[in-house]
Amino acid sequence: MSDRAERRVITTDDVELRVVGEGKEPKKIVGYAARFNKDSEDMGFIERIAPGAFAKALDKSDVRALKNHDPNLILGRTANQTLALLENKIGLKFEVEPPDTATGRDTLAEVKRGDITGASFAFTVAEGGDSWTEKNGRYLRTITEVDQLFDVGPVTYPAYPDTAVAARSLEAFKAEQDTEPEPEPEPEPETEPDATPDPVRTMTRAEAGAMLDAAKDEASQQLRREVLRDIAR
């Protein structure tokens, strides 16, 4: 099994583990290995599985039904159609027909009597197949794509889930949050040039007189030049 494999156990209410088949019909164990959009127990974070998360894994995984995740206690297998897996709107449903062995007979009897009420599954998450959010110091992991599904099946004790792989994913998320660049400050708005006109300067009487004299003198000079031109002709 991959070193990225994780295991999850779901509670009695979610499993609905039962034995079906009457009389000479083959006895089958039916239940749910996972429920969609349901918060897990607090594992240092909360986890949810999104609808459709198992779709690709079911197409490529040869899944075993194991009792207590023990490869020596095999109950069925998808490759030989003694284990059927179905992803519906509720979650991942499994239906296994145990063999006529001590393990198979014992497990059927234990589930039927209610001695075994839990179920578990082992899986890996696809690259980019989970996302994290944080609110008020509470971290939520959403699994959107399972890469490999290794096994499903009944468990005697709901063991504390293996969270080592998820913890590494969470640490990576936290590191990303810490290294996000500070937002660049918004540029200050450009200031409009001062549109206030310069104050009107009042001309003094002396300045006005001098300007008038200069104008008269210029007019006289112009008249003198015109007279001289006429005489020259």
Summary of the structure (lengths in Angstrom):
residues: 233
radius of gyration: 43.1
end to end distance: 122.7
largest distance: 147.9
contacts: 608
relative contact order: 0.17
helix: 30%
strand: 30%
